[in-house]
């Protein structure tokens, strides 16, 4: 794939995710008005990522949130500056995580040797998140090629432990082991045991080095994400 094609895919993904800064976004939108291929990439990314919204429930902020914001703005300037710097660092970390998610999905499609992913009913994705709602792993299942790729986009493995992947749901009576995850892993989708993919939830537990010695999770389940069909 030509480098320019890859760059367009990457930029379009970041644009849809909202990780471009203000100047980059303005420049991108100027190109978007006259570049048909770029418009097609943006449309494709919106189709791919829209299903992920279903995993994030809308939340109404507490009634006093706005009043508290106004009250904090009225505090002394040095405190505001320190707090703002802390929040900016948090936003940058979140943006980096989502950019990594976009890059992981791009890499999956490139590795498959396709300009675009398989049709919607052949491609499933999951974002595995923990209690902080930050992406830790991203998974993609291509039914056509019978392959599943899982990549880590956060959540470094604690020393002296391993992360292990499990499949839940469907008619499974117990979590189904899929293997130990490093930075990434690739397995055959046949390992899902013939279960409906859209009924499968992936989970990651913290285990001793090398994985669970019992064939079932022995440590806490830290991250989960449901496989959903792309649009």
Helices and strands as residue ranges (DSSP letters): H 3-17, H 22-32, H 36-50, G 51-55, H 65-73, H 77-111, G 120-122, E 123-129, E 135-142, E 147-152, E 161-169, E 176-181, E 184-188, G 189-192, G 197-199, E 200-208, E 221-226, E 228-229
